[in-house]
């Protein structure tokens, strides 16, 4: 499949994104009925975003951003276009 597209002179690129949140997770614990459960949280709601791209000819591109919005996504698309111009 990859050879046919190389003859056509263009790249096939697959994109994805991941989000990493910095909040703590409250899990179910065994406690006494008479005691009140206390959950500690950070309340920061901060996150990081990681964009990735992989092409059929095994080139890779990854970028880390502290925000996910139109500007960061457009910046990533421009970076992809410069790395994979075909």
N, C-alpha and C positions, 0 to 999 in steps of 0.2 A: 504494500500500500504506500509506503513512504517513497519508493522509487518513482512511482507515477507522478506524485506531486512535486518531486524534485525536478522532473523534466518540465513541468508546467511553470517552474520558476516562482513559486510562492511557498510561504511557511504556514503550517497549521499550528496554532498556539492554543493551549488550554489554560484558563485562568481560574483562580480561586482566592478566597480571602478567609482569614481566621481572626477571631476576636479573643483576647485574653483579658478577663475581668479580675480586678484585685480585691473583690469582696470576699469575706469569709463565708463559709457554708455551715449552716446549723444542721446538725444531724440528730436523729432520734437517739436518745440515751435512756438507760434504765435508771429511774430515780424513785425515791419514796413518794407516795401519794401526798403526804403531808408537807413536802418541801416544794418550793417553787423553782422551776427550771430557769436558769439564767443563761442568756445567749449573748455573747460579745460579738459585736460587728464593727467594722471599720467605718461604715457610712461614707466611704470615699467615692464609690461608684466610678472609679477610674478604670480605664481600659487602654489597651494597645491594639493596633490593627496590623496584621501582616498580610500583604498581597504577594501572590506567587504566580509565576507563569512557566510553563514547560512546553517546548516545541517538539515537533516530530523528529528533528535532527539532534535532540537531546541537549539543546541549549536551555539554560535556566535563568530566571530573573526573580529576585525576591526583594521586597522593600518593606520597611517598618515605618509606621506612622503612629502618632499619638492621638490622632483624630480620624474619624471616618466621616467625610463629607464630600461635597462635589469637587472641592479644590484638590483634595488628596487623591480622589479617584481619577480625576482628569490628569493630574501629574503622573500617576502610575500609567495611564493609557499612553501619554506622550512618551514616557520612558520605554514602554513596550514598542511603540512605533519606531523609536530610534534604534532599538536593539534588533527588531525584526521588521525591517522596512518593506519586505516583499509581501 
